[in-house]
Amino acid sequence: MKNSETRQRPADPGQDLWHYANALYAREGVARACLHAQDALGADVNLLLYAAWCAQLGQSLSAGDFAEAEQRCSVWRDTVVRPLRSQRRRWKGALERAREYSAIKQLELAAERAQLEMLAGLLSPAGELSLRAGRGSADDHGEAADRLHANLVALAAHYAVTAAAFRDFEAALNAAQD
């Protein structure tokens, strides 16, 4: 992560990322794009949401940053989040087990929240967020869109796929900003 200007770190990055991720996921087209990336590419939806959150905060990420993020949360994702998701998917549609399905879904969401908190912990502990963008406001839509694209290119490099793999996700986020 490179510096050129700074902005204050959110008071509670884990909670901030969780709320951002939920709001983003609820936007038209975002959930579909996330699930496509997850099911077709094996991408971690939380890393997609983290990439978008960082872009909005003015943080540009590299493939190395995603490797660090992967290292931080892969054991949790692989031993807790994915098994819960697998169980939830198996129980989906079992009307006689709606209460149990709901309980598994809540556990999966709690596990995903814990993973997002792990990712949010990657922000600078010094209390400031590094920015790679050099001019203008960190909140400028054009710069945020550029950072989002750069973060998704870096995430694609991490997964060894082309940046086009996340085109639907990027389009859904940019459409929501317009």
C-alpha positions in Angstrom: 0.0 0.0 0.0 1.4 3.3 -1.1 1.1 6.7 0.5 0.3 10.1 -1.1 -2.3 11.4 1.3 -4.1 10.1 4.4 -7.6 9.9 5.8 -8.7 8.9 9.3 -9.2 5.2 9.8 -12.8 4.2 10.8 -13.2 4.1 14.5 -14.2 0.4 14.3 -13.0 -1.0 10.9 -14.6 -4.4 11.4 -18.0 -3.0 12.1 -17.5 -0.4 9.3 -16.6 -3.1 6.8 -19.5 -5.3 7.9 -22.1 -2.5 7.4 -20.5 -1.5 4.1 -20.5 -5.1 2.9 -24.2 -5.7 3.8 -25.3 -2.4 2.1 -23.2 -3.2 -1.0 -24.5 -6.8 -1.2 -28.0 -5.5 -1.1 -27.5 -3.3 -4.2 -29.0 -4.5 -7.5 -26.7 -6.9 -9.3 -24.0 -7.1 -6.6 -25.1 -10.4 -5.0 -25.5 -12.1 -8.4 -22.0 -10.9 -9.4 -20.5 -12.0 -6.1 -22.1 -15.5 -6.2 -21.0 -15.9 -9.8 -17.4 -15.1 -8.9 -17.6 -17.5 -5.9 -19.1 -20.4 -7.8 -17.5 -20.0 -11.2 -14.0 -18.9 -10.1 -13.7 -20.0 -6.5 -13.3 -16.3 -5.5 -13.9 -15.3 -1.9 -16.8 -12.9 -1.8 -15.4 -11.3 1.3 -12.2 -10.4 -0.6 -14.3 -8.8 -3.4 -16.2 -6.7 -0.8 -13.0 -5.9 1.0 -11.5 -4.6 -2.3 -14.5 -2.4 -2.8 -14.4 -1.1 0.7 -10.8 -0.3 0.5 -11.4 1.6 -2.8 -14.1 3.7 -1.2 -11.8 4.5 1.7 -9.1 5.5 -0.7 -6.9 2.5 -0.4 -5.3 0.8 -3.4 -4.3 -2.8 -3.0 -1.8 -5.0 -4.7 -1.8 -8.7 -5.4 0.6 -9.0 -2.5 -2.0 -7.3 -0.3 -4.5 -9.9 -1.3 -2.0 -12.7 -0.6 -1.6 -11.2 2.9 -5.4 -11.1 3.2 -5.7 -14.6 2.0 -3.1 -15.8 4.5 -4.9 -14.0 7.3 -8.3 -15.6 6.7 -7.9 -18.7 4.6 -7.9 -21.2 7.5 -11.1 -19.6 9.0 -12.8 -19.5 5.6 -11.9 -23.1 4.7 -12.7 -24.7 8.1 -15.7 -22.6 9.2 -17.3 -20.4 6.5 -17.2 -22.9 3.6 -18.5 -25.9 5.6 -21.4 -23.8 7.0 -22.2 -22.6 3.5 -22.1 -26.1 2.2 -24.5 -27.2 5.0 -26.8 -24.3 4.4 -27.0 -25.1 0.6 -27.9 -28.7 1.4 -30.7 -27.6 3.7 -32.1 -25.0 1.4 -35.6 -25.8 0.3 -36.3 -28.3 3.1 -39.5 -26.7 4.2 -39.9 -29.0 7.2 -36.5 -27.8 8.4 -36.9 -24.0 7.8 -35.9 -23.2 11.4 -32.7 -25.2 11.2 -31.9 -23.7 7.8 -32.3 -20.3 9.3 -30.0 -21.1 12.2 -27.3 -22.4 9.8 -27.7 -19.3 7.7 -27.2 -17.1 10.8 -24.1 -19.0 11.8 -22.7 -18.6 8.2 -23.3 -14.9 8.4 -21.6 -14.7 11.8 -18.6 -16.6 10.4 -18.5 -14.2 7.4 -18.6 -11.2 9.7 -15.7 -12.6 11.7 -13.8 -13.0 8.4 -14.5 -9.4 7.4 -13.2 -8.3 10.8 -10.0 -10.2 10.1 -9.7 -8.4 6.8 -10.5 -5.0 8.3 -7.7 -5.6 10.8 -5.3 -5.3 7.8 -5.7 -1.5 7.9 -2.8 0.4 9.4 -2.8 0.1 13.2 -1.4 3.6 13.3 -4.9 4.9 12.7 -4.4 6.2 9.2 -5.3 4.7 5.9 -2.8 4.9 3.1 -3.8 6.3 -0.2 -2.2 5.8 -3.6 -4.3 8.4 -5.4 -2.4 11.7 -5.8 -5.0 14.4 -6.6 -8.4 15.5 -5.5 -10.7 14.2 -2.8 -10.6 10.6 -1.7 -14.4 10.6 -2.0 -14.4 11.7 -5.7 -16.4 9.1 -7.6 -14.0 8.9 -10.6 -11.0 8.2 -8.3 -13.0 5.7 -6.3 -14.0 3.9 -9.5 -10.4 3.9 -10.7 -9.2 2.5 -7.3 -12.0 -0.1 -7.5 -10.8 -1.2 -10.9 -7.2 -1.3 -9.8 -8.1 -3.3 -6.7 -10.1 -5.8 -8.8 -7.1 -6.1 -11.3 -4.9 -6.9 -8.3 -7.4 -9.4 -7.0 -7.7 -11.0 -10.4 -3.9 -11.3 -10.4 -4.0 -12.9 -7.0 -6.5 -15.5 -8.4 -4.5 -15.8 -11.7 -7.5 -14.8 -13.8 -8.1 -11.9 -16.1 -9.6 -8.7 -14.7 -12.7 -9.4 -16.9 -13.6 -12.1 -14.3 -14.9 -9.4 -12.0 -16.5 -7.2 -14.7 -20.1 -7.8 -13.5 -19.1 -6.9 -9.9 -17.4 -3.7 -11.0 -20.3 -2.8 -13.3 -22.9 -3.4 -10.5 -20.9 -1.2 -8.1 -20.3 1.6 -10.6 -24.0 1.5 -11.7 -25.0 1.9 -8.0 -22.8 5.0 -7.7 -24.3 6.8 -10.7 
